[in-house]
C-alpha cells in the first residue's frame, strides 16, 4: 500500500496551484462581492485543461483521473474560499463525466468540446421543492412524442442556472417518463438552459455568491429525443452514479478550504499576542489546532480512498464517497468556526476573509449532492442491509 502521490499527480498539483495563483487569486475576493466568476478565468481554466478534466481527448479534454480531479478541486478551494468556483468546477466535471459515460455520440460531440474549453457550463437538475433528496419522488414529466421529449414541471435549488443560460450550457435534467414507475420511471435529458418554454428565477442565497442557484420552470419545453442520456427510464441510476462521483469532489473542495483556513489560523496564532504570550502558547488554542489538523488529515485520506475507488471502478465507491462527503464539510465548518474564534471580532468583518467561508461551507452541510442525513442513510444501509 503506497500513500504517496505519483510524479504525475504531484505535477498536476503544482501546475494547478501555479495557474490558480496567476488567474484565480487576483479575482478571488471579487467573486463573492460581484456575485460572478469572471468568464476570463473560466476560459483560461479551459485552455489549461482543468475546468472539466475528466473529458476525453477525443472531445478536447485532458482525460485525467478522478484522483487528479480531486487534487484540482482541493487547489481551487484553497484560493476561492467562498466555495463558488469549487461548485462550478465540481458540477462541470462530474456531470460532464456522466454525459460522456452514458450519452450518445451525437450529444457528446455536440456538448463536450465547449465544456472542455470553458465556454459552456453543465450541471444537474434533479431537486424539486416537494421532494428534496428524494429523487424517486420527482413530479416533472417528460412525454416522448414525435422525436421529441416534452417537459413540464419545476426544479428548485438548481446550481448554475444563470451561468448556463448566459453561456449556452444546460443541465442533465431528471423527468418522469413513467408516472407509475417510481425510480424506475425516470429519464435523464440534457436540457439547454435557453430552451423556449423555460422560466428561470434566481434564489438569494447566504453564501457561495459567485454561482447562481435557481428555480427552473418547464412549460411544454420541447427537447430533441437525441438529448436523452442513455436509456429511457434509467435516469435514476445515472444520477446516482453522478452523485457518487461528485461527492468526492465536494469532499476534496472542503478539504482544500480547510487547508487554506487552518494555515491562515496557524499564521495568526503564531504572531498574535495576548496576556504576554503568543496565542500558540495557550494549550486551549494549540491543542484545538492539533485536533483540527488531525481531523483534516483523516478527511483527506478518506477522500483520496474514494477517488482511488472511483478510478478502479470499485463496487464500494458509493460507501466511501458518502463517507467523505459526510465528514469533510463538518470538519471544514469546525475549522472555520475555530479560526474565526482565534481571530476574535476581526473575523466577523469581511476584511478578514473568513465569513464568506462560513457562509459557503454551509451549502455542503444542508445539500449539494445530498444532505448529511442522506449520507448517514447510505452508509447505514450499506452495512446493516436495510
C-alpha positions in Angstrom: 0.0 0.0 0.0 1.5 3.3 -1.2 0.2 6.5 0.3 2.4 8.8 -1.8 1.2 10.6 -4.9 2.8 9.8 -8.3 5.1 12.2 -10.0 2.3 13.0 -12.5 -0.1 13.8 -9.6 2.4 15.9 -7.9 3.0 17.8 -11.1 -0.8 18.3 -11.6 -1.0 19.8 -8.1 2.0 22.1 -8.7 1.0 23.3 -12.1 -2.6 23.8 -11.0 -1.5 25.8 -7.9 0.7 28.0 -10.2 -2.1 28.5 -12.6 -4.6 29.5 -9.9 -2.1 31.9 -8.3 -1.9 33.7 -11.6 -5.5 33.6 -12.8 -7.8 33.0 -9.8 -6.1 34.6 -6.8 -6.3 38.1 -8.2 -10.1 37.9 -8.7 -11.0 35.6 -5.8 -12.2 38.3 -3.4 -14.3 39.9 -6.1 -16.2 36.7 -6.8 -18.2 36.9 -3.6 -18.8 40.6 -3.8 -19.6 40.8 -7.5 -21.6 37.5 -7.4 -19.9 36.3 -10.6 -16.9 34.1 -11.6 -15.1 36.0 -14.3 -15.5 34.5 -17.8 -11.8 35.2 -18.4 -10.9 32.8 -15.6 -13.2 30.0 -16.9 -11.8 30.3 -20.4 -8.2 30.3 -19.1 -9.0 27.2 -17.0 -10.4 25.5 -20.1 -7.2 26.3 -22.0 -5.2 24.9 -19.1 -7.4 21.7 -19.2 -8.7 21.9 -15.7 -12.3 23.2 -15.9 -13.7 19.7 -16.7 -10.6 17.5 -16.6 -12.3 14.1 -17.0 -13.4 14.8 -20.6 -11.7 12.6 -23.1 -9.1 13.9 -25.5 -11.5 13.0 -28.3 -13.6 15.9 -27.2 -10.8 18.3 -26.5 -10.4 17.3 -22.8 -7.5 16.3 -20.6 -8.7 12.8 -19.8 -7.3 12.9 -16.2 -8.2 10.5 -13.4 -10.6 11.1 -10.5 -7.6 11.4 -8.2 -6.3 14.2 -10.5 -9.8 15.8 -10.4 -9.8 15.6 -6.6 -6.4 17.3 -6.4 -7.6 20.1 -8.7 -10.7 20.5 -6.6 -8.6 20.9 -3.5 -6.4 23.6 -5.1 -9.4 25.6 -6.4 -10.9 25.7 -2.9 -7.7 26.9 -1.3 -7.8 30.0 -3.5 -11.5 30.9 -3.7 -12.6 30.2 -0.2 -16.1 31.4 -0.8 -16.6 27.9 -2.5 -18.3 29.4 -5.6 -15.6 28.4 -8.1 -15.5 24.9 -6.4 -19.2 24.4 -7.0 -18.8 25.5 -10.7 -15.9 23.1 -11.1 -17.4 20.0 -9.4 -20.6 20.3 -11.4 -18.9 20.9 -14.6 -16.6 18.0 -14.0 -18.9 15.3 -12.6 -21.9 15.8 -14.8 -19.8 16.1 -18.0 -18.4 12.8 -16.9 -21.9 11.3 -16.7 -22.8 12.8 -20.1 -19.7 11.3 -21.6 -20.3 7.9 -19.9 -23.9 7.4 -20.9 -24.7 9.9 -23.7 -24.9 9.0 -27.4 -22.2 10.1 -29.8 -24.3 12.9 -31.2 -24.8 14.7 -27.8 -21.3 14.0 -26.7 -19.8 15.5 -29.8 -22.2 18.5 -29.6 -21.7 19.5 -26.0 -18.5 18.2 -24.5 -16.0 20.2 -26.6 -17.5 23.5 -25.5 -17.5 22.3 -21.8 -13.8 21.3 -22.1 -12.6 24.7 -23.2 -14.6 26.6 -20.6 -17.2 28.0 -23.0 -20.3 26.2 -21.6 -21.5 25.0 -18.2 -23.2 21.7 -17.4 -25.0 20.9 -14.2 -27.7 18.6 -12.7 -31.3 19.4 -12.3 -32.9 16.8 -10.1 -34.1 18.6 -6.9 -37.8 19.6 -6.6 -39.3 21.6 -3.8 -41.7 18.8 -2.8 -39.1 16.1 -2.6 -35.6 17.4 -1.8 -33.2 14.5 -1.7 -36.0 12.0 -2.5 -35.1 11.9 -6.2 -37.5 9.0 -6.9 -40.5 11.3 -5.9 -39.9 13.9 -8.6 -43.0 15.1 -10.5 -41.5 16.9 -13.5 -42.8 15.0 -16.5 -41.3 14.1 -19.8 -43.6 12.9 -22.7 -41.7 11.3 -25.6 -43.6 12.1 -28.8 -42.7 12.6 -32.5 -39.0 12.6 -32.0 -39.1 14.9 -29.0 -39.4 14.8 -25.3 -41.8 17.4 -23.9 -41.0 18.5 -20.4 -43.4 20.1 -17.8 -42.7 20.8 -14.2 -40.4 22.7 -11.9 -37.0 22.2 -10.4 -35.7 24.0 -7.3 -32.2 24.9 -5.8 -30.5 24.2 -9.1 -26.9 25.5 -9.3 -25.6 27.3 -12.3 -28.9 28.2 -13.9 -28.0 31.8 -14.9 -24.5 30.7 -15.9 -25.8 28.0 -18.2 -28.4 30.4 -19.7 -25.8 33.0 -20.4 -23.1 30.8 -21.9 -25.3 28.3 -23.9 -24.9 25.5 -21.4 -27.5 23.3 -19.7 -28.4 20.7 -17.2 -28.8 16.9 -17.1 -32.5 17.0 -16.1 -34.4 14.2 -14.5 -38.0 13.7 -15.7 -40.7 11.2 -15.1 -41.4 9.2 -18.3 -43.4 6.5 -16.4 -45.5 8.2 -13.7 -46.2 4.8 -12.0 -42.6 3.5 -12.3 -41.1 5.1 -9.2 -37.3 5.4 -9.5 -37.5 3.0 -12.5 -39.6 5.5 -14.4 -37.1 8.4 -14.5 -35.2 9.5 -17.6 -32.2 11.8 -17.8 -32.3 14.5 -20.6 -29.8 17.2 -21.5 -31.8 20.4 -21.5 -30.2 23.6 -22.7 -30.9 26.4 -20.3 -32.0 28.8 -23.1 -34.7 26.4 -24.5 -38.0 28.0 -25.3 -40.6 27.5 -22.5 -38.1 27.7 -19.7 -38.6 30.3 -16.9 -35.7 30.8 -14.5 -35.7 32.7 -11.2 -32.6 33.3 -9.1 -32.7 32.4 -5.4 -31.0 34.8 -3.0 -28.5 32.6 -1.1 -26.5 33.3 2.0 -23.2 32.1 0.5 -21.1 30.9 -2.5 -22.4 34.1 -4.2 -20.4 33.7 -7.3 -22.6 31.0 -8.8 -26.4 31.2 -9.1 -29.0 29.0 -7.5 -32.3 28.9 -9.4 -35.9 27.7 -9.7 -36.4 26.4 -13.2 -39.9 26.0 -14.6 -40.6 24.0 -17.7 -43.7 24.9 -19.8 -44.0 22.4 -22.7 -40.3 22.5 -23.3 -39.6 20.5 -26.4 -36.1 18.8 -26.5 -34.9 16.6 -29.3 -35.1 12.9 -28.4 -31.3 12.5 -29.1 -30.7 14.6 -26.0 -31.9 11.7 -23.8 -29.0 10.3 -21.9 -28.6 6.6 -22.1 -31.8 4.5 -22.0 -35.3 5.7 -21.2 -36.4 5.1 -17.6 -32.7 4.5 -16.4 -32.0 8.1 -15.4 -32.2 7.5 -11.7 -29.3 5.1 -11.9 -27.2 7.5 -14.0 -27.9 10.3 -11.5 -26.9 8.1 -8.5 -23.6 7.3 -10.4 -23.1 11.0 -10.9 -23.7 11.8 -7.2 -21.3 9.1 -6.1 -18.6 10.7 -8.1 -19.5 14.3 -7.4 -19.3 13.8 -3.7 -15.6 13.1 -4.0 -15.1 16.5 -5.5 -17.3 18.1 -2.8 -15.2 16.5 -0.1 -11.9 17.5 -1.8 -13.1 21.1 -2.0 -14.0 21.1 1.6 -10.5 19.7 2.4 -8.9 22.4 0.3 -10.8 25.1 2.1 -9.9 23.6 5.4 -6.2 23.6 4.4 -6.3 27.2 3.5 -8.2 28.4 6.5 -6.3 26.3 9.0 -3.0 27.6 7.6 -4.3 31.2 8.0 -5.3 30.4 11.6 -1.8 28.9 12.3 -0.1 32.0 11.0 -2.3 34.2 13.1 -1.8 32.3 16.4 1.9 32.3 15.9 2.2 36.1 15.6 -0.8 37.3 17.7 0.0 38.0 21.4 -2.4 38.2 24.4 -1.5 38.4 28.1 2.2 38.5 27.4 2.2 35.3 25.3 1.7 34.2 21.7 -1.7 32.6 21.2 0.0 29.3 20.2 1.4 29.1 23.7 -2.0 28.6 25.2 -3.0 24.9 25.3 -6.6 25.8 24.7 -5.5 27.0 21.3 -2.6 24.7 20.4 -4.5 21.6 21.4 -7.5 22.6 19.3 -5.2 23.2 16.4 -3.7 19.7 16.7 -7.2 18.2 16.8 -8.3 20.0 13.7 -5.1 19.2 11.9 -5.6 15.5 12.7 -9.2 15.5 11.6 -8.3 17.2 8.3 -5.7 14.6 7.6 -8.3 11.9 8.3 -10.7 13.5 5.9 -8.1 13.8 3.2 -7.2 10.1 3.4 -10.9 9.1 3.2 -11.4 11.4 0.2 -8.3 10.0 -1.5 -9.5 6.5 -0.9 -12.9 7.4 -2.5 -11.0 8.9 -5.5 -8.9 5.7 -5.8 -12.1 3.6 -5.7 -13.6 5.7 -8.5 -10.5 5.2 -10.6 -10.6 1.4 -10.0 -14.4 1.2 -10.6 -14.9 -0.4 -7.2 -18.4 -1.5 -6.0 -17.6 0.1 -2.7 -17.3 3.6 -4.2 -20.8 4.7 -3.1 -20.0 4.0 0.5 -16.7 5.8 0.7 -17.9 8.8 -1.4 -20.7 9.2 1.1 -18.3 8.9 4.0 -16.0 11.5 2.6 -18.9 13.9 1.9 -20.3 13.2 5.4 -17.1 14.1 7.2 -15.3 16.8 5.1 -18.0 19.5 5.3 -18.4 19.1 9.1 -14.6 19.3 9.6 -14.4 22.3 7.3 -17.1 24.1 9.3 -15.4 23.3 12.6 -12.1 24.6 11.3 -13.6 27.9 10.0 -15.5 28.3 13.3 -12.4 27.8 15.4 -10.2 30.0 13.3 -12.8 32.8 13.5 -12.7 32.4 17.3 -8.9 32.8 17.3 -9.2 35.9 15.2 -11.9 37.3 17.5 -14.0 40.3 16.5 -11.9 40.9 13.4 -13.1 37.6 11.9 -16.7 39.0 11.8 -15.6 41.6 9.3 -15.5 41.0 5.5 -11.9 42.3 5.6 -10.7 39.2 7.4 -11.9 37.0 4.6 -13.3 34.3 6.9 -17.0 34.9 7.0 -17.5 34.1 3.3 -16.1 30.6 4.0 -18.5 30.1 6.9 -21.4 31.1 4.6 -20.1 29.0 1.7 -19.4 25.8 3.5 -23.0 25.5 4.9 -24.3 24.7 1.4 -22.4 21.4 1.7 -24.0 20.5 5.0 -27.6 21.2 4.1 -27.5 19.9 0.5 -25.2 19.9 -2.6 -25.0 16.2 -3.8 -27.0 15.1 -0.7 -27.5 16.4 2.8 -25.6 14.9 5.7 -28.6 12.8 6.8 -28.7 11.3 3.3 -25.0 10.3 3.7 -25.9 8.7 7.0 -28.7 6.8 5.3 -26.4 5.5 2.5 -23.7 4.4 4.9 -26.0 2.7 7.4 -27.9 0.8 4.7 -24.6 -0.4 3.2 -23.5 -2.1 6.5 -26.9 -3.0 8.0 -28.5 -4.4 4.9 -31.6 -2.2 5.4 
